[in-house]
Amino acid sequence: MAALLFGLEEEVFITEPERPTLQSLYYLSRLLWQDPADYYTHTACNFTRGKDLRFGLMSGIEISTGTFRNIPDLLADLRRRRRELAGVCPGLIVPVGHLFDREEPTNVSGMHVHISGFPDRERAYRNLVYFLPLLALLSVNSPIAGNRFYGCSYRWAEAFAIGPLREDRRYRFQDLIESKRLGTLEIRVFDPVWDLDRIRILLECIQAILLVDADYPGDIEVYNRLRLKAAKEGYVEELRPIYRELTRLLPLPEDLFRHPPAEAVKDLWLRQGTLAVYSALDNGYRNGLFVPRPVKPYKVRWPLMIAGFCGYYLPKMPYNLKKVWSEW
């Protein structure tokens, strides 16, 4: 049996209280200098681009796990890193694909899964393509954009950093790629979610799909047609045959796909508004409870921004430049 290797990159927003600020760099600097050998390569920061810059420069931040053969070990590593991020960050940690107040295709956060160790790369790619429109529903989590309901995932449908599959698998900005830098298959489509159980189920599904001795008709054109429909409408009729195929590999309740995380986010937003959702997501990320909490006032302090720029962004610049060069 193949020994698959998994790694995970998790992007989240830090809002104070409803928008990210450059103070996020200060929180990353605290994390970096807590363990430089680890967090130099296992953290990153993202910025908005183009027209979205008029709404603010700062986007999400990223923590990434090590590489593991066992899913419980990966989740334990992710749980530890979440705890350490929470320990240095007084802002709201918001695991969601897109913020609610504006439409900003470059201001997005995702959850990327890296896999290697499979014996047949072609089969692995095709099988993932077949199941991916369904698997994405386990994490779709950006239902609000421009202060109105969009669908299950504005990010999946509109973000610049992902997109329809191409014949060139190494092109970076699509939902599933062959990573130039790491040599892995990298699934980029998933939204971040607070619920570690959903992440566990998602990884177990990927593992079952890649280990099965079968070929599935992963067709790029079919995937590209389904991705936009699922991003807007969720569990559409065309996904039911794929669900039935998946249950032959791993028995799962259909409600996991019929009721994705975006549904709970939308329902709470309609009842209590944006800040309540952000506080509930923060509570879920820190404590495992998707329940709103009171939000204290936040202040933006220029000394902290400058400290973050000097203590995080500048030391990371050589690594970031090398990373961008290798990815392109």
Kinemage of the C-alpha trace (Angstrom):
@kinemage 1
@onewidth
@group {chain A} dominant
@subgroup {mainchain}
@vectorlist {calphas} color= white
{ca met a 1} P 0.000 0.000 0.000
{ca ala a 2} L 1.246 3.470 -0.863
{ca ala a 3} L 2.417 5.649 2.006
{ca leu a 4} L 0.742 8.984 1.370
{ca leu a 5} L 2.161 12.160 2.858
{ca phe a 6} L -0.091 15.059 3.821
{ca gly a 7} L 0.563 18.707 4.610
{ca leu a 8} L -1.862 21.565 5.118
{ca glu a 9} L -1.727 25.345 4.731
{ca glu a 10} L -4.414 27.265 6.601
{ca glu a 11} L -5.131 30.915 5.835
{ca val a 12} L -7.296 33.031 8.140
{ca phe a 13} L -8.133 36.689 8.594
{ca ile a 14} L -7.277 38.608 11.746
{ca thr a 15} L -9.880 41.351 12.064
{ca glu a 16} L -9.946 44.267 14.518
{ca pro a 17} L -12.878 44.089 14.703
{ca glu a 18} L -14.282 43.799 11.147
{ca arg a 19} L -11.235 44.388 8.908
{ca pro a 20} L -7.628 43.172 8.885
{ca thr a 21} L -4.900 45.690 9.688
{ca leu a 22} L -1.124 45.642 9.396
{ca gln a 23} L -1.047 44.734 13.084
{ca ser a 24} L -1.421 41.176 11.768
{ca leu a 25} L 2.303 41.389 10.954
{ca tyr a 26} L 3.038 42.097 14.605
{ca tyr a 27} L 1.177 38.960 15.696
{ca leu a 28} L 3.131 36.964 13.110
{ca ser a 29} L 6.369 38.444 14.431
{ca arg a 30} L 5.495 37.264 17.932
{ca leu a 31} L 4.816 33.795 16.561
{ca leu a 32} L 8.025 33.806 14.509
{ca trp a 33} L 10.314 34.770 17.374
{ca gln a 34} L 8.615 32.272 19.665
{ca asp a 35} L 10.163 29.525 17.512
{ca pro a 36} L 12.188 30.956 14.585
{ca ala a 37} L 13.390 27.588 13.294
{ca asp a 38} L 9.812 26.402 12.849
{ca tyr a 39} L 7.759 29.471 12.040
{ca tyr a 40} L 10.171 31.028 9.562
{ca thr a 41} L 8.934 28.509 6.988
{ca his a 42} L 5.531 27.716 8.483
{ca thr a 43} L 3.934 31.177 8.428
{ca ala a 44} L 3.126 33.679 5.687
{ca cys a 45} L 1.248 36.929 5.162
{ca asn a 46} L -0.965 37.957 2.259
{ca phe a 47} L -1.860 41.362 0.847
{ca thr a 48} L -4.628 42.635 -1.389
{ca arg a 49} L -3.927 43.586 -4.986
{ca gly a 50} L -5.082 45.886 -7.747
{ca lys a 51} L -8.398 47.669 -7.202
{ca asp a 52} L -8.883 45.987 -3.820
{ca leu a 53} L -6.021 48.045 -2.378
{ca arg a 54} L -8.417 50.969 -1.963
{ca phe a 55} L -10.111 49.047 0.853
{ca gly a 56} L -6.887 48.224 2.711
{ca leu a 57} L -3.527 46.553 2.201
{ca met a 58} L -3.671 43.663 4.664
{ca ser a 59} L -5.329 40.376 3.782
{ca gly a 60} L -5.063 37.027 5.578
{ca ile a 61} L -2.210 35.264 7.323
{ca glu a 62} L -1.113 31.657 6.981
{ca ile a 63} L 0.119 28.883 9.214
{ca ser a 64} L 1.185 25.546 7.763
{ca thr a 65} L 1.721 22.117 9.253
{ca gly a 66} L 4.583 19.715 8.845
{ca thr a 67} L 4.335 16.666 6.587
{ca phe a 68} L 2.696 13.553 8.038
{ca arg a 69} L 1.747 10.022 7.044
{ca asn a 70} L -1.022 9.828 9.645
{ca ile a 71} L -3.977 12.187 9.593
{ca pro a 72} L -4.286 12.307 13.427
{ca asp a 73} L -0.664 13.496 13.629
{ca leu a 74} L -1.336 16.262 11.098
{ca leu a 75} L -4.428 17.383 13.005
{ca ala a 76} L -2.498 17.400 16.268
{ca asp a 77} L 0.113 19.638 14.645
{ca leu a 78} L -2.579 21.958 13.266
{ca arg a 79} L -4.291 22.089 16.663
{ca arg a 80} L -0.997 23.072 18.310
{ca arg a 81} L -0.309 25.799 15.758
{ca arg a 82} L -3.814 27.180 16.132
{ca arg a 83} L -3.315 27.330 19.887
{ca glu a 84} L 0.017 29.116 19.502
{ca leu a 85} L -1.439 31.638 17.052
{ca ala a 86} L -4.336 32.305 19.419
{ca gly a 87} L -1.846 32.843 22.230
{ca val a 88} L -0.147 35.775 20.480
{ca cys a 89} L -3.201 37.282 18.761
{ca pro a 90} L -5.792 39.409 20.610
{ca gly a 91} L -7.640 40.151 17.361
{ca leu a 92} L -10.498 38.058 16.007
{ca ile a 93} L -9.197 35.009 14.136
{ca val a 94} L -11.699 34.547 11.322
{ca pro a 95} L -11.466 31.296 9.303
{ca val a 96} L -13.626 32.213 6.324
{ca gly a 97} L -12.936 32.365 2.599
{ca his a 98} L -13.908 36.010 2.075
{ca leu a 99} L -14.870 38.937 4.284
{ca phe a 100} L -18.467 40.090 4.251
{ca asp a 101} L -18.519 43.851 3.797
{ca arg a 102} L -17.165 44.251 0.253
{ca glu a 103} L -16.493 42.267 -2.891
{ca glu a 104} L -12.726 41.804 -3.057
{ca pro a 105} L -11.520 38.926 -5.259
{ca thr a 106} L -7.906 39.343 -4.075
{ca asn a 107} L -8.767 39.577 -0.384
{ca val a 108} L -9.385 35.890 0.246
{ca ser a 109} L -8.197 33.069 2.485
{ca gly a 110} L -8.000 29.386 1.625
{ca met a 111} L -6.989 26.008 2.964
{ca his a 112} L -4.535 24.134 0.753
{ca val a 113} L -3.884 20.406 1.065
{ca his a 114} L -0.605 18.969 -0.245
{ca ile a 115} L -0.318 15.259 -1.032
{ca ser a 116} L 2.603 13.147 -2.183
{ca gly a 117} L 3.665 9.508 -2.025
{ca phe a 118} L 1.076 8.080 -4.444
{ca pro a 119} L 2.377 5.505 -6.925
{ca asp a 120} L 0.410 6.715 -9.965
{ca arg a 121} L 0.258 10.492 -10.364
{ca glu a 122} L -2.053 10.374 -13.376
{ca arg a 123} L -4.627 8.235 -11.589
{ca ala a 124} L -4.339 10.394 -8.470
{ca tyr a 125} L -5.029 13.559 -10.455
{ca arg a 126} L -7.992 12.117 -12.378
{ca asn a 127} L -9.591 10.603 -9.293
{ca leu a 128} L -9.280 13.854 -7.362
{ca val a 129} L -10.796 15.813 -10.260
{ca tyr a 130} L -13.796 13.461 -10.257
{ca phe a 131} L -14.549 13.896 -6.548
{ca leu a 132} L -13.366 17.470 -6.018
{ca pro a 133} L -16.671 19.313 -6.699
{ca leu a 134} L -18.214 17.234 -3.923
{ca leu a 135} L -15.272 17.399 -1.525
{ca ala a 136} L -15.181 21.180 -1.734
{ca leu a 137} L -18.639 21.272 -0.109
{ca leu a 138} L -17.099 19.967 3.111
{ca ser a 139} L -15.389 23.335 3.504
{ca val a 140} L -17.255 25.981 1.444
{ca asn a 141} L -17.373 28.894 3.833
{ca ser a 142} L -17.707 32.317 2.238
{ca pro a 143} L -21.408 32.940 1.622
{ca ile a 144} L -21.474 36.728 2.055
{ca ala a 145} L -19.873 39.381 -0.171
{ca gly a 146} L -20.702 43.051 -0.446
{ca asn a 147} L -23.049 42.701 2.537
{ca arg a 148} L -25.352 40.346 0.653
{ca phe a 149} L -25.784 36.615 0.286
{ca tyr a 150} L -23.780 35.252 -2.646
{ca gly a 151} L -24.032 31.470 -2.396
{ca cys a 152} L -21.905 28.809 -0.737
{ca ser a 153} L -18.515 30.306 -1.645
{ca tyr a 154} L -17.752 33.678 -3.187
{ca arg a 155} L -14.083 32.738 -2.949
{ca trp a 156} L -14.452 29.512 -4.949
{ca ala a 157} L -16.378 31.283 -7.683
{ca glu a 158} L -14.625 34.667 -7.837
{ca ala a 159} L -11.155 34.607 -6.222
{ca phe a 160} L -8.087 35.433 -8.307
{ca ala a 161} L -5.847 32.761 -6.754
{ca ile a 162} L -7.887 29.732 -7.833
{ca gly a 163} L -9.973 28.968 -10.878
{ca pro a 164} L -11.080 26.445 -13.495
{ca leu a 165} L -8.710 23.590 -14.250
{ca arg a 166} L -6.379 23.893 -17.249
{ca glu a 167} L -4.421 21.432 -19.331
{ca asp a 168} L -1.277 22.939 -17.805
{ca arg a 169} L -1.381 21.391 -14.340
{ca arg a 170} L 1.538 23.509 -13.142
{ca tyr a 171} L -0.252 26.798 -13.719
{ca arg a 172} L -0.528 28.147 -10.212
{ca phe a 173} L -3.926 29.824 -10.034
{ca gln a 174} L -6.356 26.932 -10.413
{ca asp a 175} L -8.199 24.627 -8.014
{ca leu a 176} L -5.796 21.676 -8.282
{ca ile a 177} L -2.159 21.962 -9.337
{ca glu a 178} L 1.098 20.101 -9.524
{ca ser a 179} L 3.253 22.280 -7.291
{ca lys a 180} L 6.469 23.387 -8.966
{ca arg a 181} L 8.086 24.231 -5.647
{ca leu a 182} L 7.184 21.122 -3.633
{ca gly a 183} L 6.429 18.497 -6.269
{ca thr a 184} L 3.123 17.679 -4.580
{ca leu a 185} L -0.424 17.604 -5.803
{ca glu a 186} L -1.838 20.729 -4.172
{ca ile a 187} L -5.591 21.115 -3.723
{ca arg a 188} L -6.204 24.855 -3.510
{ca val a 189} L -9.980 24.976 -3.742
{ca phe a 190} L -10.949 24.564 -0.070
{ca asp a 191} L -12.135 27.430 2.133
{ca pro a 192} L -10.807 27.569 5.701
{ca val a 193} L -13.101 26.153 8.384
{ca trp a 194} L -12.929 26.265 12.159
{ca asp a 195} L -14.271 22.714 12.574
{ca leu a 196} L -11.394 20.230 12.901
{ca asp a 197} L -13.819 17.315 12.496
{ca arg a 198} L -14.686 18.517 9.005
{ca ile a 199} L -11.012 18.844 8.163
{ca arg a 200} L -10.427 15.294 9.438
{ca ile a 201} L -13.275 13.938 7.292
{ca leu a 202} L -11.972 15.843 4.267
{ca leu a 203} L -8.486 14.385 4.668
{ca glu a 204} L -9.888 10.885 5.184
{ca cys a 205} L -11.892 11.249 1.960
{ca ile a 206} L -8.791 12.326 0.039
{ca gln a 207} L -6.840 9.427 1.488
{ca ala a 208} L -9.531 6.897 0.519
{ca ile a 209} L -9.768 8.305 -3.015
{ca leu a 210} L -6.023 8.109 -3.559
{ca leu a 211} L -5.593 4.631 -2.113
{ca val a 212} L -8.441 2.887 -3.921
{ca asp a 213} L -7.484 0.567 -6.779
{ca ala a 214} L -9.921 2.086 -9.261
{ca asp a 215} L -10.042 4.693 -12.002
{ca tyr a 216} L -12.683 7.418 -11.971
{ca pro a 217} L -13.595 9.575 -14.986
{ca gly a 218} L -12.069 12.825 -13.804
{ca asp a 219} L -12.877 15.151 -16.687
{ca ile a 220} L -11.675 18.764 -16.619
{ca glu a 221} L -14.642 20.078 -18.599
{ca val a 222} L -17.141 18.378 -16.299
{ca tyr a 223} L -15.325 19.700 -13.244
{ca asn a 224} L -15.221 23.254 -14.585
{ca arg a 225} L -18.946 23.158 -15.294
{ca leu a 226} L -19.776 21.854 -11.821
{ca arg a 227} L -17.447 24.095 -9.803
{ca leu a 228} L -19.327 27.335 -10.402
{ca lys a 229} L -22.717 25.699 -9.932
{ca ala a 230} L -21.677 24.087 -6.638
{ca ala a 231} L -20.015 27.306 -5.433
{ca lys a 232} L -23.315 29.145 -5.844
{ca glu a 233} L -25.939 26.457 -5.193
{ca gly a 234} L -24.186 23.866 -3.034
{ca tyr a 235} L -25.255 20.220 -3.195
{ca val a 236} L -26.791 20.132 -6.660
{ca glu a 237} L -28.364 17.056 -8.239
{ca glu a 238} L -25.303 16.358 -10.425
{ca leu a 239} L -23.250 15.698 -7.285
{ca arg a 240} L -25.448 12.886 -5.961
{ca pro a 241} L -23.877 10.151 -8.163
{ca ile a 242} L -20.429 11.311 -7.020
{ca tyr a 243} L -21.608 11.137 -3.412
{ca arg a 244} L -22.811 7.559 -3.937
{ca glu a 245} L -19.401 6.620 -5.361
{ca leu a 246} L -17.688 8.220 -2.368
{ca thr a 247} L -19.802 6.283 0.135
{ca arg a 248} L -18.475 3.050 -1.366
{ca leu a 249} L -15.040 4.169 -0.204
{ca leu a 250} L -16.004 5.887 3.032
{ca pro a 251} L -19.526 5.841 4.530
{ca leu a 252} L -20.542 9.441 5.223
{ca pro a 253} L -23.911 11.080 5.911
{ca glu a 254} L -25.272 13.065 2.978
{ca asp a 255} L -26.041 15.972 5.307
{ca leu a 256} L -22.316 16.762 5.514
{ca phe a 257} L -22.552 17.935 1.906
{ca arg a 258} L -26.145 19.133 1.927
{ca his a 259} L -25.428 21.456 4.879
{ca pro a 260} L -21.912 22.917 4.435
{ca pro a 261} L -20.284 25.379 6.879
{ca ala a 262} L -21.527 28.300 4.778
{ca glu a 263} L -25.084 27.487 5.841
{ca ala a 264} L -24.441 28.042 9.553
{ca val a 265} L -22.476 31.210 8.762
{ca lys a 266} L -25.300 32.582 6.612
{ca asp a 267} L -27.985 31.764 9.187
{ca leu a 268} L -26.104 33.509 12.004
{ca trp a 269} L -25.333 36.501 9.777
{ca leu a 270} L -29.007 36.935 8.929
{ca arg a 271} L -29.939 36.838 12.617
{ca gln a 272} L -27.127 38.789 14.265
{ca gly a 273} L -24.887 40.400 11.661
{ca thr a 274} L -21.241 40.356 10.625
{ca leu a 275} L -19.521 40.968 13.932
{ca ala a 276} L -21.444 38.175 15.623
{ca val a 277} L -20.316 35.758 12.900
{ca tyr a 278} L -16.691 36.858 13.178
{ca ser a 279} L -16.746 36.430 16.960
{ca ala a 280} L -18.356 32.991 16.588
{ca leu a 281} L -15.721 31.929 14.045
{ca asp a 282} L -12.998 33.172 16.396
{ca asn a 283} L -14.583 31.225 19.245
{ca gly a 284} L -14.766 28.126 17.050
{ca tyr a 285} L -11.126 28.470 16.035
{ca arg a 286} L -9.922 28.966 19.611
{ca asn a 287} L -12.350 26.848 21.610
{ca gly a 288} L -14.279 24.619 19.212
{ca leu a 289} L -17.616 26.392 19.757
{ca phe a 290} L -19.362 28.264 16.945
{ca val a 291} L -21.067 30.675 19.342
{ca pro a 292} L -20.805 34.500 19.330
{ca arg a 293} L -19.031 36.242 22.183
{ca pro a 294} L -18.830 39.888 23.234
{ca val a 295} L -16.238 41.799 21.204
{ca lys a 296} L -13.993 44.301 22.948
{ca pro a 297} L -12.897 47.581 21.309
{ca tyr a 298} L -9.724 47.413 19.236
{ca lys a 299} L -7.163 50.111 18.519
{ca val a 300} L -4.792 50.293 15.581
{ca arg a 301} L -1.324 51.224 16.829
{ca trp a 302} L 1.334 52.352 14.382
{ca pro a 303} L 4.216 51.204 16.637
{ca leu a 304} L 2.872 47.651 16.452
{ca met a 305} L 2.584 47.852 12.666
{ca ile a 306} L 6.165 49.084 12.398
{ca ala a 307} L 7.339 46.389 14.810
{ca gly a 308} L 5.582 43.773 12.707
{ca phe a 309} L 7.117 45.081 9.494
{ca cys a 310} L 10.618 45.072 10.996
{ca gly a 311} L 10.228 41.917 13.064
{ca tyr a 312} L 8.395 39.761 10.530
{ca tyr a 313} L 8.111 41.094 6.993
{ca leu a 314} L 11.748 42.157 6.555
{ca pro a 315} L 13.307 38.963 8.021
{ca lys a 316} L 10.986 36.846 5.861
{ca met a 317} L 11.647 38.750 2.629
{ca pro a 318} L 14.530 36.566 1.325
{ca tyr a 319} L 12.499 33.399 1.885
{ca asn a 320} L 9.390 34.918 0.303
{ca leu a 321} L 11.303 36.022 -2.799
{ca lys a 322} L 12.838 32.569 -3.171
{ca lys a 323} L 9.401 30.963 -2.724
{ca val a 324} L 7.767 33.178 -5.378
{ca trp a 325} L 10.609 32.504 -7.804
{ca ser a 326} L 10.335 28.726 -7.357
{ca glu a 327} L 6.525 28.785 -7.765
{ca trp a 328} L 6.701 30.646 -11.042
